[in-house]
Amino acid sequence: MPEPGKRRRRGLLVTRADGLVALVTGASSGIGAALALALAERGAHVVLAARRLDRLDAVAARVRALGPRALAVACDVTRDGDVERAVGVALADLGRVDIAVANAGFGVLGKLEELALEDYRRQFETNVFGVLRTMYATLPELARRRGRLALMGSVSGYLASPGSSAYAMSKFAVRALAKSLRHELRRQGVSVTVLSPGFVTSEIHEVDNRGVHRPGVRHPAPWLRMPTDRAAGQMAEAIMRRRAERVITGHGKAAVFLERHIPWLVAGVLRVGGIRSRPIPRS
């Protein structure tokens, strides 16, 4: 197994991933695509898994332009067997999986009275059970390689705002899962990193409660969003260094700090301001 080295880029220490193979779900756009590119810049070959194969092909072409190999595999994490098939393609063509990034997800929004039980079930099917499917499919190979597992959380996994109960529940669950698995997988040499971004440039605010992309929805705080490639670079470094957790964006770190240390202040702001995470995309 090749040992990743470290190099400096623009004054920052960058951990190399030369010869490693990374599987990234939800890699057709946004954070997933940027994270796949960030790992490829570090020398990793990438298996791109998502539902939109045409977009995957475009991301794969960008990865190949950087030098590493790239495979695009149509994959829906809510369907049993899809992630296993993606892993099979990776093993057949690249011979290994060293890094697995369970990134696929979306947000169901709305107050409790606006949502049905099916809305909560749909949210957990992708954001929680999709993560579990990815883990079950990749863990045997990760254990053989003493690899790296990354789960995409959110600042909403710490801070639940009005109108985001379904999404926040799913991200709280992902963070709890990561904390438990970190202890369970230690003896197998598999690191578990939970990535918790705040507002990052992506399409998530344009996806409705049924997971359908609705282009043109305005983000509530565009001035707060971190550029996707910058966020992905921080995430890739956290994965390669086997960090337990990384909160991304300055406002995200501030929100998590306040929730941990001054929760009454956060509760007061939410109670008075009625902050919502973002508008609900409509058809």
Buried (B, 14 or more C-beta within 10 A) or exposed (E): EEEBEEEEEEEEEBBBBBBBBBBBBBBBBBBBBBBBBBBBBBBBBBBBBBBBBEBBEBBBEEBBEBEBBBBBBBBBBBEEEBBBBBBEBBBEEBEBBBBBBBBBBBBBBBEEEEBEEEBBEBBBBBBBBBBBBBBEBBBEBBBBBEBBBBBBBBBBBBBBBBBBBBBBBBBBBBBEBBEEBBEEBEEEBBBBBBBBBBBBBBBBBBBBBEBEBBEEBEBEEEEBBBEBBBBBBBBBBBBBBBBEBBBBBEBBBEBBEBBEEEEEEBEEEBEEEEBBBBEBBEE
